[in-house]
Amino acid sequence: SYPESLHYFTASLELSAQINDSAALAVTNGNIGLVYSYQGQYNQALDYYFKALVINEHLKDTVGLAKHYSNIGIVYEEQKNHTK
């Protein structure tokens, strides 16, 4: 259930922000991006993937960066935006 997933991921974002858990913020932003991507809402997906990237760059989390770059590439492929 995408709406239910978004509800819980949004709650997770709020809680992660309250306790300053950057790693959780990155993962949750990425998960929200996935939900939007699965629904074909690619612009929203990219917004959340890029939020996750910024956090992962700050954390120097190379695994997280690789996941989000991969997901961004998938979105661009779905959009037929091969130049990006």
Secondary structure as UniProt FT lines:
FT   HELIX           2..18
FT   TURN            19..20
FT   HELIX           22..38
FT   TURN            39..40
FT   HELIX           42..59
FT   HELIX           62..78
FT   TURN            79..80
FT   TURN            82..83
//
